[in-house]
Each structure stands twice: as C-alpha cells, then as structure tokens.
Amino acid sequence: MAKDKLLKILQIIDNETAAPPPATTSTVTKTAKDKLLDVIMSDLSKVWFTSKDLSLLFQERFHEPIKPSTISTYLTRLYGNGYLERKGNRACWQYRLVSNIPAEKIDLKMVNEL
C-alpha cells in the first residue's frame, strides 16, 4: 500500500512539473522589408519622404533600430521596379509612392519581387 501511495504522489508531481504543451498558434514575425512596406503604405503613401523620414517612422512604430543601408537598399529596389518616384540628388533623395498603382497590387508584387 505504501508503494501505491508513493507512485500516486510521484505521478501527481510529474503532472504538475511537466512542461506545458507547445503553443498551437504560431506567431508570424514580419521581416524588415514587410515592416518598411507597411510604414510606406500606411503613413507615406501620398507624400514625398526621405530615407530618414522612413527610418524615424519605422523606429517609432516597431520600437527597433534599422540600418540606413537596409532602408536605402529597399528604397532603391522599389524605385528601380517602378513602385516609387524619386527626385533630388544622391545626397538627399526624396521618394513618393507611384499614384497609379492600386495598393493591393503593390503589396503582393513588391513582397514577391524584392
């Protein structure tokens, strides 16, 4: 009988200290590219902006730093693919979302092409 009680106590302890089952819902983390596109589409879709503007809005929204070279790379690619207009000079480019492309089309095409 003492052996049975001891086994029951051990089972109870095992059940209480067992690791919780893995979460069934997976959290999707956005890439830097996705986050940049999100900021451009939501906050900068109708105005001219610089990479500095984008950086400040990115850090404000996501509370994480981003390298200027990362922003520059994605802006250059978006401009090269025809999604952004660009004016100014190399020292201070200004960008604006091309107005004749529907937002739904930009999201899907940009994410796949960059």
C-alpha positions in Angstrom: 0.0 0.0 0.0 2.8 2.5 0.8 4.3 1.7 -2.6 1.0 2.5 -4.3 0.7 5.8 -2.4 4.3 6.7 -3.3 3.6 6.0 -7.0 0.5 8.2 -7.0 2.4 11.0 -5.3 5.2 10.7 -8.0 2.6 10.8 -10.8 1.0 14.0 -9.3 4.4 15.6 -9.0 5.2 14.6 -12.6 1.9 16.1 -13.9 2.4 19.3 -12.0 6.0 19.8 -13.2 5.5 18.7 -16.7 6.4 21.2 -19.4 3.3 22.9 -21.0 2.4 21.7 -24.4 3.8 23.7 -27.3 1.7 26.6 -28.4 -0.6 25.6 -31.3 -0.8 29.1 -32.7 2.4 30.3 -34.4 3.3 33.9 -34.4 4.3 35.3 -37.7 7.2 37.7 -37.5 7.4 40.3 -40.1 10.7 40.9 -42.0 12.3 44.3 -42.2 11.1 44.5 -45.7 7.5 43.8 -44.7 7.7 46.4 -41.9 9.1 49.0 -44.3 6.4 48.4 -46.8 3.8 48.6 -44.0 5.1 52.1 -43.0 5.3 53.3 -46.6 1.8 52.1 -47.4 0.1 53.4 -44.2 1.9 56.6 -43.4 3.8 57.8 -46.5 1.6 56.7 -49.5 0.7 60.3 -50.6 3.7 62.4 -49.6 7.3 62.8 -50.6 9.6 61.3 -47.9 13.3 60.7 -47.3 15.0 57.6 -46.0 15.4 59.5 -42.7 11.7 60.0 -42.5 11.1 56.3 -43.1 13.7 55.4 -40.5 12.1 57.6 -37.9 8.6 56.3 -38.6 9.9 52.7 -38.6 11.6 53.1 -35.2 8.5 54.8 -33.8 6.2 52.1 -34.9 8.2 49.0 -34.3 10.5 50.1 -31.4 13.6 48.6 -33.0 16.5 50.1 -34.9 17.1 49.7 -38.6 20.3 50.3 -40.5 20.3 53.2 -43.1 21.8 50.8 -45.6 18.8 48.5 -45.3 16.4 51.3 -45.9 18.4 52.6 -48.8 18.6 49.2 -50.4 14.8 48.6 -50.3 14.0 52.2 -51.5 16.4 51.8 -54.4 14.8 48.4 -55.4 11.3 49.9 -55.1 12.3 52.8 -57.3 14.0 50.5 -59.8 10.9 48.3 -60.0 8.7 51.3 -60.7 6.8 51.5 -57.4 8.4 54.7 -56.2 9.1 58.1 -57.8 12.4 59.7 -56.9 13.6 63.3 -57.0 16.5 65.3 -55.7 20.2 64.2 -55.7 22.2 61.4 -54.4 22.9 63.2 -51.1 19.2 63.6 -50.4 16.8 61.5 -52.4 13.1 62.0 -51.9 10.6 59.3 -52.7 6.9 59.0 -53.3 4.7 56.1 -54.0 3.6 56.0 -57.6 0.0 57.0 -57.6 -1.4 55.0 -60.5 -0.7 51.6 -58.9 -3.5 50.2 -56.7 -2.4 49.5 -53.1 -3.5 45.8 -53.3 -1.3 45.2 -56.3 1.7 46.9 -54.7 1.6 44.8 -51.6 1.6 41.5 -53.5 4.0 42.4 -56.2 6.6 44.2 -54.0 6.8 41.4 -51.5 7.4 38.8 -54.2 9.9 40.8 -56.2 12.2 42.3 -53.6 
